[in-house]
């Protein structure tokens, strides 16, 4: 029987809440500063123990996808406040986007002390159709996080921005995975006449040491503090 460590529980919980992890997520965010072989060896041990299963998808080529087994899911339920549907098969149409969401979640977790609420746990909330997840801080403040891997129509963004204004949220952070998406969204935010707490950052900038968020009122260092 494998002697599970806190890191193992964290991996299983994240895999449950995000539906899957890539091996690269585990190597980068759970074994920071360690040789990649250490991460791969631990994943194989978790697989051998019947908690994880490893698969591939044409979407990711040879990259390894990690999913929970029934035993892994059962163990994860004891570590999370969210009881989520766990799909037997992944939707290949959203697989790339979902992987970006997990990357953003884990990167923001390096910068903030908030608790991540995954999209699947937001069903029924008044803002459920806006974010891919929410960071909840001890103060009760929430930062809505939306990953943009492609562009929506202008009317759709205006609709979402109007909804954000009515919700009177603390902040909504858009993360663009491509330069053209960032540039187009930036132009929309610049001309949108409403006063809403909305910011934009590119994923590649978020991954730098000192990421700065663009807002209509000017650049903001949203990561100068770990909590709000």
C-alpha positions as CSV (number, residue, x, y, z in Angstrom):
1,X,0.0,0.0,0.0
2,X,1.4,3.4,-1.0
3,X,2.1,5.8,1.8
4,X,0.3,8.9,0.6
5,X,1.7,12.3,1.2
6,X,0.0,15.7,1.2
7,X,1.3,16.3,-2.3
8,X,-0.4,13.1,-3.5
9,X,-3.8,14.3,-2.0
10,X,-3.3,17.7,-3.7
11,X,-2.7,16.0,-7.0
12,X,-5.8,13.8,-6.7
13,X,-8.0,16.7,-5.6
14,X,-6.9,18.9,-8.4
15,X,-7.4,16.1,-10.9
16,X,-11.0,15.6,-9.5
17,X,-11.9,19.2,-9.6
18,X,-10.5,19.9,-13.0
19,X,-11.6,16.6,-14.6
20,X,-8.0,15.7,-15.6
21,X,-4.4,16.8,-15.3
22,X,-1.6,16.7,-17.8
23,X,1.7,15.1,-16.6
24,X,3.2,18.5,-17.4
25,X,1.0,20.1,-14.7
26,X,2.2,17.7,-12.1
27,X,5.9,18.1,-13.1
28,X,5.7,21.9,-13.1
29,X,3.4,22.8,-10.2
30,X,3.6,19.9,-7.8
31,X,7.3,19.0,-8.1
32,X,8.7,22.5,-8.4
33,X,12.5,22.4,-8.3
34,X,12.6,18.6,-8.6
35,X,13.7,16.5,-11.5
36,X,10.9,15.6,-13.9
37,X,11.7,12.0,-13.3
38,X,10.6,12.3,-9.7
39,X,7.1,13.5,-10.8
40,X,6.9,10.7,-13.4
41,X,7.9,8.1,-10.9
42,X,5.3,9.3,-8.4
43,X,2.6,9.3,-11.0
44,X,3.4,5.7,-11.9
45,X,3.2,4.8,-8.2
46,X,-0.2,6.4,-8.0
47,X,-1.3,4.5,-11.1
48,X,0.1,1.2,-9.7
49,X,-1.9,1.9,-6.4
50,X,-5.1,2.1,-8.4
51,X,-5.7,5.8,-7.8
52,X,-4.8,7.3,-11.2
53,X,-5.0,6.0,-14.8
54,X,-2.9,7.3,-17.6
55,X,-4.2,7.9,-21.1
56,X,-3.6,9.9,-24.2
57,X,-5.6,11.9,-26.7
58,X,-5.0,13.1,-30.3
59,X,-5.6,16.6,-29.0
60,X,-2.3,16.4,-27.0
61,X,-0.3,14.0,-29.1
62,X,2.0,12.0,-26.9
63,X,1.4,14.1,-23.8
64,X,0.1,12.0,-20.9
65,X,-3.4,12.7,-19.4
66,X,-4.0,11.7,-15.8
67,X,-7.5,10.8,-14.7
68,X,-8.9,9.4,-11.4
69,X,-10.0,5.8,-11.0
70,X,-13.1,5.1,-8.8
71,X,-10.8,4.6,-5.8
72,X,-9.0,7.9,-6.6
73,X,-12.3,9.7,-6.9
74,X,-13.5,8.3,-3.6
75,X,-10.3,9.5,-1.9
76,X,-10.6,12.9,-3.5
77,X,-14.2,13.4,-2.2
78,X,-12.8,13.4,1.4
79,X,-10.4,16.3,0.4
80,X,-12.8,18.7,-1.3
81,X,-16.0,20.6,-0.5
82,X,-17.3,20.0,-4.0
83,X,-19.3,17.0,-5.1
84,X,-18.9,17.2,-8.9
85,X,-20.0,15.0,-11.8
86,X,-17.0,13.0,-13.0
87,X,-17.3,12.2,-16.7
88,X,-16.2,8.8,-17.9
89,X,-14.9,10.3,-21.2
90,X,-13.5,13.8,-21.8
91,X,-14.9,16.2,-24.4
92,X,-12.2,16.5,-27.0
93,X,-13.7,19.8,-28.2
94,X,-12.9,21.5,-24.9
95,X,-9.8,19.5,-23.9
96,X,-7.3,22.2,-24.9
97,X,-9.2,25.0,-23.2
98,X,-9.7,22.9,-20.0
99,X,-6.0,22.3,-19.9
100,X,-5.3,26.0,-20.0
101,X,-7.8,26.6,-17.2
102,X,-5.9,24.1,-15.0
103,X,-2.6,25.9,-15.9
104,X,-4.1,29.2,-14.9
105,X,-5.6,27.8,-11.7
106,X,-2.3,26.4,-10.6
107,X,-0.3,29.5,-11.6
108,X,-2.7,31.7,-9.6
109,X,-2.4,29.4,-6.7
110,X,1.3,30.2,-6.6
111,X,0.5,33.9,-6.3
112,X,-2.7,34.0,-4.2
113,X,-3.9,32.3,-1.0
114,X,-7.5,32.0,-2.1
115,X,-9.4,28.8,-2.6
116,X,-10.3,27.8,-6.1
117,X,-13.9,27.0,-6.9
118,X,-14.1,25.0,-10.1
119,X,-16.6,25.8,-12.9
120,X,-18.5,22.6,-12.3
121,X,-19.2,23.8,-8.7
122,X,-20.7,27.1,-9.9
123,X,-23.9,25.7,-11.4
124,X,-26.9,27.7,-10.2
125,X,-24.9,30.7,-9.2
126,X,-25.9,34.1,-10.7
127,X,-22.6,34.4,-12.5
128,X,-22.3,30.7,-13.5
129,X,-22.1,31.5,-17.2
130,X,-19.1,33.9,-16.9
131,X,-16.1,32.3,-15.3
132,X,-14.1,29.2,-15.7
133,X,-13.5,29.3,-11.9
134,X,-13.5,31.6,-8.9
135,X,-10.8,32.4,-6.3
136,X,-12.5,32.8,-2.9
137,X,-10.5,34.6,-0.2
138,X,-10.9,34.5,3.6
139,X,-12.4,38.0,3.5
140,X,-15.3,36.6,1.4
141,X,-14.1,38.5,-1.7
142,X,-14.2,36.6,-5.0
143,X,-12.2,37.0,-8.2
144,X,-13.9,35.5,-11.2
145,X,-11.4,34.0,-13.6
146,X,-12.1,33.5,-17.3
147,X,-9.7,31.9,-19.8
148,X,-10.1,33.0,-23.4
149,X,-8.6,30.6,-25.8
150,X,-10.5,32.1,-28.8
151,X,-12.7,35.1,-29.4
152,X,-16.4,35.4,-28.8
153,X,-18.6,37.9,-30.8
154,X,-18.6,41.5,-29.6
155,X,-22.2,41.3,-28.7
156,X,-21.5,38.4,-26.4
157,X,-18.7,40.2,-24.6
158,X,-21.0,43.3,-24.2
159,X,-23.6,41.0,-22.7
160,X,-21.1,39.5,-20.2
161,X,-19.7,42.9,-19.3
162,X,-23.2,44.3,-18.6
163,X,-23.9,41.3,-16.4
164,X,-20.6,41.8,-14.5
165,X,-21.6,45.4,-13.8
166,X,-25.0,44.4,-12.4
167,X,-23.4,41.7,-10.2
168,X,-21.1,44.3,-8.5
169,X,-18.3,41.8,-8.1
170,X,-14.9,42.5,-6.5
171,X,-13.0,41.7,-9.7
172,X,-13.1,39.6,-12.9
173,X,-9.8,38.5,-14.5
174,X,-9.6,37.6,-18.1
175,X,-6.6,35.5,-19.2
176,X,-5.9,35.4,-22.9
177,X,-3.9,32.4,-24.2
178,X,-3.0,34.1,-27.6
179,X,-1.7,37.5,-28.5
180,X,-4.6,38.2,-31.0
181,X,-7.1,37.3,-28.3
182,X,-5.4,39.7,-25.9
183,X,-5.2,42.5,-28.3
184,X,-8.9,42.2,-29.4
185,X,-10.1,42.0,-25.8
186,X,-8.0,44.9,-24.8
187,X,-9.6,47.1,-27.5
188,X,-13.1,46.0,-26.4
189,X,-12.3,46.9,-22.7
190,X,-10.9,50.3,-23.7
191,X,-14.0,51.4,-25.5
192,X,-16.6,49.8,-23.3
193,X,-18.3,52.7,-21.5
194,X,-19.3,50.8,-18.3
195,X,-17.3,51.1,-15.1
196,X,-16.7,47.5,-14.0
197,X,-13.8,45.9,-12.1
198,X,-12.4,44.0,-15.1
199,X,-8.8,43.1,-15.9
200,X,-6.9,41.4,-18.7
201,X,-3.6,39.6,-18.8
202,X,-2.0,37.3,-21.3
203,X,-1.0,33.8,-20.1
204,X,2.6,34.3,-21.1
205,X,2.7,37.5,-19.0
206,X,1.0,35.8,-16.1
207,X,3.8,33.3,-16.0
208,X,6.5,36.0,-15.6
209,X,7.9,37.0,-12.2
210,X,6.0,40.3,-12.0
211,X,2.7,40.0,-13.9
212,X,0.7,43.2,-14.4
213,X,-3.0,43.3,-15.3
214,X,-4.4,45.7,-17.8
215,X,-7.6,47.6,-16.8
216,X,-9.4,50.5,-18.4
217,X,-8.1,52.7,-15.6
218,X,-4.5,51.7,-16.1
219,X,-2.2,48.8,-15.3
220,X,-2.6,47.1,-11.9
221,X,-0.3,44.9,-9.9
222,X,-3.0,42.5,-8.8
223,X,-0.4,40.1,-7.5
224,X,1.5,42.4,-5.1
225,X,-0.4,40.7,-2.3
226,X,-1.5,37.1,-1.6
227,X,-4.9,37.9,-0.3
228,X,-7.7,40.5,-0.5
